[in-house]
Amino acid sequence: MQAEGRKDSLHCLQPGALARDGGQLQRHGYKLSRFMLADMFPQTHHIESVALFERDPDFKPEQQEKLLGKHSHLREDSQKNVKAAASR
């Protein structure tokens, strides 16, 4: 994921999923630039969250180690998820 100026949107029904997946994107050099809520299912109590992440031009790969800290075992899973999202 070396593309300059890359933007990805993340749509989540559950806030916990947004926190988990958004955190992974941030650990891989993306930053949250916009966020909104959308009522895609007005007949239910669910609210969809939509987040736009943009590639942080100042991010350096060595920062990833610092961000992961003691949880470096998560690195492989995190990288797989980000690669899968990028291929969509």
C-alpha positions as CSV (number, residue, x, y, z in Angstrom):
1,M,0.0,0.0,0.0
2,Q,2.4,2.7,-1.2
3,A,-0.1,4.7,-3.3
4,E,0.1,8.4,-2.7
5,G,-3.1,10.3,-2.0
6,R,-5.0,7.1,-1.6
7,K,-8.5,7.3,0.0
8,D,-10.6,4.5,1.5
9,S,-14.0,4.6,3.0
10,L,-15.1,2.4,5.8
11,H,-18.8,1.7,6.3
12,C,-19.8,0.0,9.6
13,L,-23.1,-0.8,11.3
14,Q,-21.5,-1.3,14.7
15,P,-19.3,1.3,16.4
16,G,-17.0,-1.5,17.7
17,A,-16.2,-2.6,14.1
18,L,-15.4,1.0,13.1
19,A,-13.0,1.3,16.1
20,R,-11.3,-2.0,15.3
21,D,-11.0,-1.5,11.6
22,G,-10.3,2.2,11.7
23,G,-7.5,1.5,14.2
24,Q,-5.9,-1.0,11.9
25,L,-6.0,1.6,9.0
26,Q,-4.4,4.2,11.3
27,R,-1.6,1.7,12.3
28,H,-0.9,1.3,8.6
29,G,-0.5,4.9,7.7
30,Y,-4.0,6.2,7.2
31,K,-5.7,9.0,9.1
32,L,-9.4,9.8,9.6
33,S,-10.4,12.8,7.5
34,R,-14.2,12.7,7.5
35,F,-16.9,11.0,9.5
36,M,-20.7,10.9,9.2
37,L,-23.7,8.9,10.3
38,A,-26.3,7.7,7.9
39,D,-29.8,6.3,8.6
40,M,-29.7,3.6,5.9
41,F,-32.4,1.5,7.6
42,P,-35.0,4.0,8.9
43,Q,-37.4,1.2,10.0
44,T,-34.8,-0.1,12.5
45,H,-32.8,1.4,15.3
46,H,-29.5,0.9,13.4
47,I,-27.4,3.9,12.3
48,E,-24.6,3.3,9.7
49,S,-21.3,5.0,10.3
50,V,-19.2,6.1,7.4
51,A,-15.5,7.1,7.7
52,L,-13.1,8.4,5.1
53,F,-9.5,7.6,5.7
54,E,-6.7,9.2,3.7
55,R,-3.1,8.1,3.3
56,D,-0.9,10.1,5.7
57,P,2.0,11.5,3.7
58,D,4.1,11.9,6.8
59,F,3.7,8.3,8.0
60,K,6.8,6.3,8.1
61,P,6.7,2.5,8.2
62,E,8.9,2.4,11.4
63,Q,6.1,4.2,13.2
64,Q,4.0,1.0,12.8
65,E,6.2,-0.8,15.4
66,K,5.7,2.0,17.9
67,L,1.9,2.1,17.3
68,L,1.6,-1.7,17.7
69,G,3.9,-1.7,20.8
70,K,3.5,-4.8,22.8
71,H,0.9,-6.1,20.5
72,S,3.3,-6.9,17.6
73,H,1.7,-10.3,17.2
74,L,-1.3,-8.5,15.8
75,R,0.9,-7.1,12.9
76,E,0.3,-10.1,10.6
77,D,-3.4,-10.1,11.1
78,S,-3.6,-6.4,10.7
79,Q,-1.5,-6.4,7.5
80,K,-3.7,-9.2,6.0
81,N,-6.9,-7.2,6.7
82,V,-5.5,-4.0,5.2
83,K,-4.3,-5.8,2.1
84,A,-7.6,-7.5,1.7
85,A,-9.4,-4.1,2.0
86,A,-7.0,-2.5,-0.5
87,S,-7.7,-5.2,-3.1
88,R,-11.4,-4.6,-3.1
